[in-house]
């Protein structure tokens, strides 16, 4: 072979090598495999969704298996992208919460890519074990279950007043409640439940002899919470003074009227919030011999039925370091004019002792649209401690702080709620009517439940021992 031919062959070889290298350089990198249900999506659902989305629970469908989830794939992706599922309504700019249900951006992206790829099932060996749930209980197996003592009959229609059912506990010693879950016997008719406790009656002190001078009463300490004026519920409405006898509705044969006294609440159920698990080292006290009083709000559904609601309790193994308590901030004097699209209602309390605020539960009915809470400190600072820009009556939340808020003596908690009583609110029962406080869903409330603890008294020092 001549030198010219060798040079030409070598040149062609070099061109071929370079060209091949160029072709290889232009080949796109291998794309990651599309997510599958078994490997990628099921772990997200098991962690965030199946507590509710499983047979017998409050969600409308189960997501425990691929067969369950596949028909809902597009709906899941849409709701996750919008942020409506898992439901969470607090503005992330204000506060951090233990029970924040929002998915991470990575989890949202995984679900979106899974659906875009046709929602493949994947290899069966990649599927993790399904989470184990106590039969019928999201908190795990309760230490005790206490139930209404009757199957209460409900009519097909009409207004059902609040009914009150007494359930004895028969506890011979104080109990410390670490977790509770309220389970309606018939969710279709149960609007909400508050389980109050009524401690046993205390024996009266012996009568002082007439000749003995009466002891001077000790001065009353300032109340722990002082509420702003003009927030009382008007007479005849929930919590107000009783109407005169001639104006009272007669007690019907199926009525279970409110007892004369109600103590603190030990648990509650509202749409979206049937339970609470308290942090380790905290609990609420249930006194020995207490009677539970189930306050039941029923809504007929068009056919006669019955209900027997229960509460499950898990007890702390030892007395807690911190006793949790509850109180209410409400404005019972609310008035929402007909047609008002953005009616503002305020409520305020002053705290007269150092406290720790653990959680805030906003509650309105179907006209409620948003909430905001401020702490106004003794030094004049104002801090937004919770904002709920899109309140949802169908999914209410007790917002539990990651770190409880320290509120020094003299702090004010100011709550503001806005209501839409206009025709633009599709849930509004009647935009032509003014609205006041009332029990029923077509009436309204401006109610906040607060969970708090008291600061322990200061330890004695050498100077004051």
Phi, psi and omega in degrees: 000135183286163181298320181297320180294318179300317179297318181296316179298317180298318180296318178297321180297316180297316179300318181297317180297314180297316180298317179298319179298320179296320178299315180297324182293333182272353179288124181295150178296151181298130179281146179296150181297147178296146178298149175242161179298310188296320186270322193246321188271318182304317178300326178292314181295319182296324182282324193244343194234323193283353172301326177257324185270073175207163184304134176087357182257184193286338182286154186284345180212158178272148175234026184285332184232165177298319179300322178292314191278328189304317180295343184254011189304310182294321178296320178300312181299319181296313183290324177293318180296323180283342183084011179276345174221136349298147187290129177202127192239001181279145175287121182296349180287346186231101173089154173240139191231140180298323187261024177300118185264003184295141174282151174290161177300324180295318179293320177299318180295321179299314181294319179297316181291326178298314181291320179298331180274004180097012177056057181292151181281315180091184184283132182300330182289346179276348186286122177288163178296141178295145176297149180261131179239141172298139185303111176083000184228127179279338180274357190097179184291119181293156172286330178209145174239125180242129188235155169308148186267017179204156167274101188283126181280138180238139180285170180288329183207183180092175180270130176250117178296161172305137178243148185234125184239126182266134182228112179289144177266327182061024176284134180265357176216159178299144176242148177249115186274117178270331180203150173222156171214127177261126181241107174299142174288334182216091185301331185298332185250352184267115177278308174204164178223135165237125180258106178271161173242139175240107180297157179297152180297139178273141179295144179288144177293151180298149180293138178280138178303148185298330183280347183277127179299138180291136179289144178290129179296142178292145179298140181285132175289160177297142178298149180299319179237130173247129185259147179298156182290160172064036175242006184289147176288130182300152180306141178091347176257175187308126175083349180278179178294152180294147174291159172303150185309321183290345180258355183281146174285139179294148177283122181278168182295339181257008180276143173240089190290164181291133174296164181295325182234142174230135177265200181293161178277144175249351180180166182202162175223124169227162180308121179093350183218085181263357190210169173206132174245119184276149180300153179305137179088000177233153178191167174252149184270135171242110189286148180305140177076007181292153170252134174275142176236110179277113171271116186246127173252113183253148176231111180300151186241007178108353175214148179297144181201187178223167176213143169220099185272152182229160170233133174256137182236137170247130185260145173294148183284343180210158177305137185283162173289329185232126174269122178271142180228171180227151173212174185233137169245119184216158171237094182283351180268017183300149175214122182244111183296153176303135175080354182293123185268343185209056184282127182263135176230134183242155173213150184209145174224153174248135182261126185257021176203154176296128179226165171247127179264120185262327182198161181224128179240104176280144178213120166228183175260209194286351177268349180295136183235328177199163182222155171209142181231135175237145166258125178252108190277161181301334180276004177098349179293146174238130182231130173283119184257348174194136173227128178238088188288340180226076179296139182234111179300330184280348179213093184263150190225138168267109186278112188257118184292141174299318174236121181302148184275131176276117180243106183288160177309134181096352178291143173254138170255121182246123179248140177227130175236146177242145186231146177245102179255028183260174178290346179282351178269108185295342179269357186288120181296324181198098182289354180272357185245141169294155184231138175234178178299140175188162182292319194282158185299329180279355171263197182218163174222156170227089195228134175229127172266130181241131173255129186216170170222154178271143172296137177296152178297151181297144179294145180295142177256171180300330184286332184243016176287000000 
